[in-house]
Amino acid sequence: MFGASWLNLGNLVLGLIAWILPVVNLVQHKKADRGNWAVFSVASVSACAISLCMQIFYTSHLVKIEDWSALMDTAHAVALVAT
């Protein structure tokens, strides 16, 4: 499937995008043209959903290669960040 490093990088980038887009939307809130709020909202939710899917794929990859120590080391942090 995908390389584990690409899944981690994509997960991080899309997670940051999901956090940044609402901030950009709030900054533009004070401007007169607010027609893009729906686009920012849909893009943010989509980036978040894809990021969470990539995290699930990464966990699946760790299970396939039977890297149980990596799963045990990262499970708590992943659950905390995913919420």
KENU-662983 format. One record per residue: residue number from 0; residue in one letter; chain; x negated, y, z of N, C-alpha, C in turn. Coordinates in pm, whole numbers. Each point is the difference from the previous one (the first is absolute). Layout:
BEGIN
    k  r  c      nX      nY      nZ     caX     caY     caZ      cX      cY      cZ
  NUM  a  A       X       Y       Z       X       Y       Z       X       Y       Z
...
! end
This chain:
BEGIN
    k  r  c      nX      nY      nZ     caX     caY     caZ      cX      cY      cZ
    0  m  A     -85    -117       0      85     117       0     -89     123       0
    1  f  A      11      86      97     -83     119      11    -115     -28      95
    2  g  A    -107      75     -15    -108     -11      96      42      64     132
    3  a  A     -50     -55     107      38      50     133     -40     146      19
    4  s  A    -113      39     -57     -43     138      16      93      97     -74
    5  w  A      53     -43    -115      95      85     -72     131      14      74
    6  l  A      43    -108      65     122       7      79     -15      96     117
    7  n  A    -114      -6      68     -25      91     112      -9     144     -47
    8  l  A     -72      23    -109     -14     137     -52     135      54     -47
    9  g  A      75     -80     -73     131      43     -46      95      26     114
   10  n  A      -6     -85     101      82      17     119     -31     133      69
   11  l  A    -126      30      15     -41     124      65      41     122     -81
   12  v  A     -26      -3    -129      31     115     -85     150      25      -5
   13  l  A      77    -105     -22     145      18      -7      59      40     135
   14  g  A     -56     -50     109      45      43     132     -25     148      23
   15  l  A    -118      47     -42     -29     143      13      92      84     -88
   16  i  A      27     -48    -120      92      72     -89     139       7      64
   17  a  A      43    -110      61     131      -1      65       7      99     115
   18  w  A    -112      29      64      -3     100     108     -15     141     -53
   19  i  A     -74      18    -108     -29     133     -52     120      62     -73
   20  l  A      74     -81     -75     111      54     -79     107      71      84
   21  p  A      42     -53     115      96      76      80     -56     132      53
   22  v  A    -130       2      29     -62     125      46       3     103    -113
   23  v  A     -32     -44    -121       7      92    -115     143      49     -19
   24  n  A      96     -89      16     140      38     -13      40     103     106
   25  l  A     -49     -18     123      32      97     106     -67     135     -23
   26  v  A    -120      -1     -56     -68     126     -29      75      75    -109
   27  q  A      54     -72     -97      76      66    -106     141      37      44
   28  h  A      39     -41     120     134      27      51      29     150       5
   29  k  A    -101      78      27      20     145      14       5      73    -134
   30  k  A     -40     -68    -107       3      63    -132     142      -4     -56
   31  a  A      25      87     -95     135      11     -57      37    -123     -83
   32  d  A     -96     -57     -74      27    -117     -84     -18    -128      81
   33  r  A     111     -58      41      -7    -122      82      59    -118     -76
   34  g  A      -4       2    -133      62    -103     -81     -73    -133       1
   35  n  A    -123      -3      49     -80    -122      -5       9     -84     127
   36  w  A      86      32      94       3     -73     126      37    -146     -22
   37  a  A      89     -29     -96      40    -138     -25    -116     -80     -59
   38  v  A     -76      63     -87    -115     -67     -61    -104     -34     106
   39  f  A     -29      95      88     -97     -24     107      50    -109      95
   40  s  A     127       0      31      56     -99      91      -7    -141     -59
   41  v  A      40     -14    -126      -3    -131     -65    -144     -47     -17
   42  a  A     -90      89     -36    -140     -38     -17     -61     -43     134
   43  s  A      34      68     108     -52     -34     131      51    -137      46
   44  v  A     129     -25     -15      57    -128      40     -56    -112     -87
   45  s  A     -18      26    -128     -56    -101     -90    -144     -32      36
   46  a  A     -79     103      28    -139     -23      39      -8     -79     130
   47  c  A      87      30      93       3     -74     127      37    -146     -23
   48  a  A     102     -25     -81      43    -137     -27    -109     -81     -70
   49  i  A     -65      60     -98    -107     -70     -72    -118     -25      93
   50  s  A     -30      96      86    -109     -17      95      28    -116      96
   51  l  A     122      -9      50      36    -111      88      -3    -133     -74
   52  c  A      41      -2    -127      -9    -123     -79    -145     -43     -19
   53  m  A     -87      97     -23    -142     -34     -15     -56     -56     130
   54  q  A      47      49     113     -44     -54     129      48    -144      16
   55  i  A     122     -27     -42      52    -137       6     -81     -91     -91
   56  f  A     -35      47    -119     -82     -80     -92    -138     -27      60
   57  y  A     -56     100      69    -131     -19      63       8    -104     112
   58  t  A     107       6      79      18    -100     105      18    -139     -61
   59  s  A      73      -8    -109      15    -127     -71    -135     -51     -51
   60  h  A     -83      91     -47    -134     -38     -46     -82     -58     115
   61  l  A       7      64     116     -75     -51     115      49    -138      42
   62  v  A     130     -24     -11      53    -131      33     -48    -104    -102
   63  k  A       1      38    -128     -43     -94    -104    -146     -43      18
   64  i  A     -85      95      38    -142     -35      17     -29     -50     141
   65  e  A     106      -7      81      -8     -50     137    -101      76      86
   66  d  A       6     131     -10     -86      87      81      78      40     125
   67  w  A      13     -95      91      83      21     118     -58     106      94
   68  s  A    -130      12       6     -59     101      88      33     141     -50
   69  a  A       1      20    -131      36     131     -53     147      31      29
   70  l  A      85     -99     -10     142      20      32      18      35     147
   71  m  A     -69     -71      87      14      27     143     -58     136      36
   72  d  A    -108      42     -67     -62     128      31      85     119     -47
   73  t  A      71     -17    -110      69     115     -60     151       0      18
   74  a  A      59    -108      50     146     -11       6      64     112      83
   75  h  A     -57      29     115      59     104      87      -8     138     -65
   76  a  A    -117      31     -57     -17     131     -64      90      16    -122
   77  v  A      14    -106     -77      87       6    -118     145      21      42
   78  a  A      46     -70     101     137      18      48      22     141      53
   79  l  A     -98      53      68      11     135      55       4     105    -111
   80  v  A     -88     -13     -97      -5      98    -109     121     -13     -92
   81  a  A      47    -121     -23     115     -21     -88     127      64      56
   82  t  A       9       7     132     117      67      56     -12     148     -12
! end
